[in-house]
Amino acid sequence: MTEASRRPLIIGSGIAGLYVALRTRELGLRPTIVTKGRLEESNTRYAQGGIAAAIGPGDSPARHLEDTVRAGAGLVDRAAARILTHEAPRRIADLVRYGVPFDTVEGRISLGREAAHSRARILHAGGDATGLTIEETLKHRVLDQGIEARERTVLRALRPGRDGLVAVLSHENGQGLEFETERPVVLATGGAGSLYRESSNPSIATGEGVAIAFRGGALVTDMEFIQFHPTVFARPGAPRFLITEALRGEGAVLRNAAGERFLVRAHPDAELAPRDVVARAIRQELDRSGAPAVYLDATALPPDQLYARFPTITRFLATYGLDPARDLIPVAPMAHFMIGGVTTDVEGRTTVPSLYACGEVACTGVHGANRLASNSLLEGLVFGERVARHLLQPAPGGPPPPEHLVELPLPTGAGRSEPASGFDEVRATLWNDVGIIREASGLRSALTTFEEIGRVTEPSSSKEVASPLANAALTASLIARSALLRTESRGAHFRSDRPRTLPSWRVHVGVVVRLSDKRPPGSLPTRVKRRRTSSH
């Protein structure tokens, strides 16, 4: 192992990035973390619900596996999901070893229930502050270990080197920095939820990791599957604050403006149906009624239990004069989790040598077409462990191509111009045309919008690095193009013009750069390769 290979560069500081840094340090490597915000700023921090693991009586990894497969609407990679669910207890033990104080009852870890789980298997810390607690614990552990961390530093590009990758970085002051040494790079940059106008994500979740990896030649898969969280606080002028699914797991119900429990008509499990079902049913109810929100009713829960179990939500609602023990909570579905991403195998290897990915930015196929609640934090740990071990003993390999492969030329544009309204236009277009309910004409219109933004913002030369807006438009176009290609409805992808789920579309859609074609984005051709899917 060369000295450079012992110094992995980890991009991102959520649960996946922090965990990989800690584990690689324990294994004798010298990692560096790069993050575009503060070390603690990530989607992990806002994960209220918890982390899933089959550690309770009457539960098993096999049951957890079946729940994951069932929620994924026929597209879960069973081998990856088996790894996720069977390695979960050991990764929870790692968090305990690092000092994460999971909630307990009489000395035993307390386990909650969430939608589409057949057993209570959700661990929490600080009630509804699980992500925050894990993030802070791992952050302090990273600092205690003396791991190098570069805050407010942005990955701008990945370029091939002699024996590995060169990462082009930029500090927030705009000063360019370039790593000339060959290092393995681990993408742990999170998702793209804040590219949508209505989102539960922090503003840093713009999907840049996907765009940069794609520009560098990496395959991306399943980009059409964006999960919308059903219950985000929806009051004009208020921040978009997540109201955890665990409230429904404890017995809260959803009511429309007339006070009716409308979900009982949508699915036998009503409020505990998979997230795609609940989010879509709420969206259809809002479209039918014209109301701005539906209402989460937790008033039947014992107040002391409610306040103790959900202190973060209780405090937030109090700032708006609401008491969940007495008042209904206005909620609506909003963009939450990127199911697809940079394609990896179960060791975190991408199709680009020396480039790894884990966490929300990666796509192993473990979530299929719809993520099971509380599997996301777990994903960062399980596959982060595998990335760390592979960095110690690297071997060639990578993910196989998906069943449905699309090749696109790398777009070119006029330069680095940044229209002031560009990000707002991307967010509004994704929300309006590539949202919870989609159809072909809206998807085509969205692609035209993103391509027009690309004509202005895309670099005119491959030697230049792309701007944040160019990356945002590219990631958005990958989502829209994949959604247009999938001519069916499945899991989190629903098309009103193609409402059926078709056996012929039990395939993954992958997109990769075709470097030989440099035509402008306004006339992007599509070359499609199709093969039969293996059993999922």
N, C-alpha and C positions, 0 to 999 in steps of 0.2 A: 504494500500500500504506500503510495507516494505521500509526501507531506501535504500537498494540496488536497488530496482526496480525504485527508483526515480533518479538513476544515470546512464542513458543509455550510452553505449559506441558506438560511431558512427565512423565507419571505412570508411574514404574517405572525401575529402574536395572539391568536385565539387559542383554544384548547389544543388544537392539532400542533400549531407551531411551538407553543411553550412545552408541550409534552415531548415532541421530537427533540427539542433542545436539551431538555433534562435527561432524556434517555441516552442521547448520543454522548453527552458529557459523562454519564455513568459508565458508558462502554469505552471510554478512553479517547473520544474524539474531541475536537475543539470547535464547536459550532458558533456561528454568528447569527443573531436574529436581526432582521430588518423589518420595520413596520412603519406605515405611512402616517400613523397617528401616534398617540401615546402607547406605551407598552400594553396597557390594560384596556385599550379601546378596540373592541371587536364585537362580533355578533354573540360570542360566548357570554359576554357580560350581561346580555339582555335575555338570556334563556331562563325563563322562570320555571318552566314545567318540571325539569329534572332530567335524570339519565336512567335509561332502562337496563336492567340486568336480572336474569333469573336466579335470584339468590334466596328467595323465600320458600317456606314450606308449601308443598303442593305444586311448585313450579319447576320448570326444567328448561335448559337451553333449547331442547327440541320443541317445546311449546312456544317459546319466544321466536324460534325460527318459523314455525307455521304461521304465527300471527304476522310476521314480517312479510312472508310470501303472500299471504292472503291480502294484505293491504296494498301490495305492489301491483295489483291488477294484471298479473300474467307476465310481467317483465323483470321480476327479481332474478338476479343471478344467484341461483341456489347455493353454489359453492362459496361465493363471497358472503352471503347471508349466514351460512353455517359458521364461517370463521367469526363473523361479527357476534353472533349470539353465544357461541361456545367459548370464545375467549373473553367475553364480557366480565365474568366474575373475577378473573385475574387482573383485569385493568381497573376494576373498582378497588381491588386490594392495593394497586399502585397508588391510587388517589388517597386512600386512607394512609398509606405509608408516607405520602408527601404532606399529610396533615389536613386534608379536606374534612371538615367536621360535619359529616352527614347527620341528619336528624335521627334521633332514636326515641324509642318508647320502652321503658323498663330495661334499658341496656341493649336492646336489639334495634338494628337499623329499621326505621319506619318506611313502609312501602305503600305507595299510592297507586291508584288506577287511572288510566287515561283511555281515550277512545281507541277502539280496535284492538286493545290488549285483552286477552282472555283471563289474565290474572293481575293482581296487584304486584307490580314489579318496578315501580318508578321510585328511585331514591331522590331525596331532596336535601338541601342544605340551607338553613336559614328560612325554612318555609318555602316561599316563592322566590327566593334569591339564590337559587342553585347555581346558575351560570356566573353570577357575580362572585359568589363564594369560591367557586373553583378557579375562576380567573385570578382573583386576588391571591389565593393560596399558591398557585403555580407561579405567578409573577414574583412573589416574594422569594420563592424557592430558587427561581432563576437568578435573581439578584444576589441571594446568599451564596450561590455557587460561583459567582463571578463570571457568568456567561456574558460575552459581549453582546450588547443590544444597541442598535442604531435607530433611535426614534425619529419620527417626522422625515423619513427617508423613503423614497418611492422607487420601485422597480419600473424602469422605462423600457427595457428591451432585453432579450436574450439572444446572444450571437454565438455561433460555433467557434470554438478555439481549436488548438492543436489536438488536445486530448480530452476536452470537456467543454464546459460552457463559460462564456464571459457574460456576466450580469452588468448591465448598464443601470446605474442608480443616479438619483437626483435628490439632493436635500431640498427642504421646503423653500430655501432661499434661491433655488434655481441653479445652484452650482452643480455641474455635472461631475460625477465620480464614476470611474470605470475600474472594475476588478480585472486586472490583466492576468492574474494567476488562474489556473484551471481549478474550478471547484465544482463539486456536485451541488445542484440547486434543488431545494425542496419548496415547492409552492404550497403555501397554507394560507392563501389570501382571502378565503371566505367566498361569499356569494355575491349576488347582483341585485338583491331586493330593492335597494334604494334607487335603481334605475326606473322603478315604477313610481308614479306620482303618489300613490297611496301605499305605504309600506310600514312594516314593523321594524325595519332594519335601521341601524345608524347610517349616517351619510357616507361613511367610508366604504360601504358595501356596493361597489360599482362594477364588479365583474372584470376589473382590469387584468387579473391573473389569467382569465380565460382568453382575453384578446391577445395578450402578450405571448402566451404559449401558442396560440393559433398562428400568430405571425411568425413564430419561430419554427413552425412546421409540425406542431403537436396535433394529434387527432383529438377532437372534442365529440362528445356523444350525449344524446338524450337532452339536448338543450330546450326542446319544446316543453319539458315538464318543469313548470314553476309552481311550487306549492303556495297556496294562499291560506294564511291562517284565518280561521272562521271568526275569531272574536278579538278584534282590536278596538280599543276605546274610540268611539266616533262621536265627538262633539265639536261643532265649529269653533275654531280658534284654539283648541286643545292639542297637545302633542299626541302623536299616534302611539299610544301606550298599549302593549300587549296585555291581554287578560287571559291568563293561562288556561289551557284545556283542563288542567287539574280541577278547576272549579266545577266543570261538568262531571268530572270523575267522582267528585264528592257529592253530586246530586243536584247541582244547579241545572236549570232548564232554559231553553230559548223560547221567547214569545214574540209575536209580531205586534204591530201597533194596536191591533184589536185585542191583545191579550191572549191570543191562541197559541198553543204549542204546535206549530206548523211542521216540525220535523218528524212527527209521528206518521205523517203521510208520505214522507220521503224515503224512509228506511226503517226496517224492523228495530234497529238499535237506536233510532232517534238521535238524541244528543251525543251518543257514544258511537255513532257511525264513523267511518274513515273521514279524514279531513276534507278530501276532495268532495265527498257527498255533502257534508255539512256546509262548506263554503259555497258550493253551487246552489244549494237549496236556499241559503240566505240571499245570495245575489238575485235569484229568481223571485223571491218574495219581495225584495226591495224594488225590483223592476215592475212587479205587478202592482204594488201599493203606492209607489212613488215616495215612500218614506225614506228618510236619510239613514235610518238605522233600525235594527231589531233590538231586542232587549234580553239581557241575561238576567235571569231571576234566581238569586241565591237566598231569598228570604226564608225559605223553609229550613235552611241549615242552622244549627245552634250557633248563636252569636259568638260564644267563647271559642268554639271550634273554628269558626270562620276567621276571627281576628288572629288566633294563634297560628293557624295554618297558612294564612295569606296576608302577612303583615305589610308587604310591599304594596300590594294592590289596595289594601285598606287605607294606607297612608296617602297613596296617590289620589284615590277617589275622594278622600276627605278634603283635599284642596279644591275640589269642585262642588263641595257641599253634599256629597253622596255618601251614604252608609250602606254597604252591600247587604247588611242584615235587615235593612228597611226599604231600600230603594232599588229600582231596576237600573241596570247598567246598559247604556246605549253602546252597541257594538256593530261592526261591519267587517267583512273579510278584506284583507289586504295582503299584498305580496310579502312573502315570508322566507322561503327557502328555495335555493336552486338545486334541483334534484340531479340534473345533468352537470357536465363540466369537462375538465381535461381527462381524457380516457386513461385509466391505469389498470394494471393487473393487481392482484391481491398483495403484492410486495410494494405497491406504490410507484412502479416503473411506468413511465409514459412511453410514447413512440419516439421520443427524442432521447438519445443517449445522455446520461448524467442528469436528466431532469426527472424529478419525482414530484408527486402531488398527493396530498391527503387532506381530509376534512371536506368542507363544503365545496371547495373548488374542484375536487376530484370526482370522477364518475367510475366507480367499480361495478355498477349495476346492482348494488346492494339494496337500493330503495325502489327499484323498478320504476313504475309510473306514478307512485304515490308513497311518500315516506311515512312510515309508522312513527307516531309521536314518540319523542324522547330517544330515538335512535341516532340523532345527529351528534350530540356530544359524545356518545359511545363510539360512533364511526371515527371521530378524530383520534380517540385513544387507541382503538384496536388496530387501525391501519397505520397510525403514527408509530406504534411499536414495531410494526413490520418494516416500515421505512427505516427506522433507526437501526434495526438489526441488519438490514440489507446494506446500509451505508458502511457498516463495519466490515461486512464480507460481501462486496458487490459481485454480481454475476450478470452476464448478458441475458437479455430477454425483454419482454414487454407484453402489452395486451394484444390479443388477436383483433383483426379488423371486425367491425360490426357487420350485421347482415345486410344493412342498407347504407352504402357509402356514397357520399357526395363530395366531389372535388370542385373547389372554387379557386379562381385566381386571386392572388393577393391584391386588394384594391389599391389604386393610386389616386392621388388628388392634386390639388393646386398648391398645397403648402401647409402652414401651421396656423392659419387664421382660426380664431376662437369666437364665433358669434356669441354675444352675451346671453341670448335666449336659447342657446343650443341644448344645454342639459334639460331645461324645462320642456323643450320640444320632444326630446327623447323620452322623458318620463311621461308626458301626457300621451304620446303616441302608443307607448307600450301599454299604459293603463286602458286607453280607449279601444285599441285594436288588437292587442295581444294579451288580453286579460283573462278573467275567469271563464268567460264564454266568448268563443272566437268564430269567425267565418272567413271564407276565402277572400272576399273583396276587401275586408278590413286588413287582413294579413298582407295582401298585395300593396295596399295603400301604405301600410307601415314600412314595408321594404323600400318603397319609393322614397319615403321621407328619410330613412336612414342612409340611403344611397346619395341623396342630395346633400345631406350633412357631410358625408364622406368626401364628396367632390371638393368641398371647401377645406376640410380639416385634415384629410389624409396626407401624409408626406408625399412629396413629388419624387423622392429618391429613396431607395432601400437603405441608404447610408444614414438617413435621418431617423430619429425616433418619433413615434406617434404621440400626439397630445392626449391628455385625459379624455377630451371630448371625442376624438377619433376612436379611442378604445371603447368608450361607452356606446357609440353608434355601431361599432363592429360587433360587440357582444349582443346588443339589441337585435341586430340583423341576423345573427346566428340563431337567436331564440325564435324570431319571426319566420325565418326560412325553414327551420326544422318543423315549426307548427304548420306551415303551409304544405310541406311535404307529407306529413302524416295525415292522410285522408280518412281518418276515423276519430272516434272519441275513446280515450282510455285514461283512467286515473285522473291526474291533475290537468290533463289536456282534454278540453271539451270543445267540440266544434258543432255549432247549432245546425250547420249545413251538412254535417256528417256525424249524426248522433250515435250511430251504432258502433260497437266494439267488434272488430273483424279478426278472425283467426289469422288471416293472411298478413295482418299488421302486428303480429306478435314478434316483432323484430326491433332492434335498436337502430336509431338513425345517427350516423356519424358524419362529421364534416371535416375535411382536411384541405390545406392549401394546395393548389396546383401552381407551382412556381413558374411553369413554362409559359403561362398566359398572363399578360400584363394589361389586358384591356380595361378601360375605365369601369367603375362600379355601376354606371348607368346601364351597362349591357352585359351584366354578369351571366355567362352561360353556366349551365349545370350539367355535369357528367355524373351519371348515377350507375353504380355497380350494385347488383342485387344478388344475394345468395340465400339459401334456405336457412332458417334459424335452427339452432340446436335447442334442445329441451330446456326450459327454465323451470 
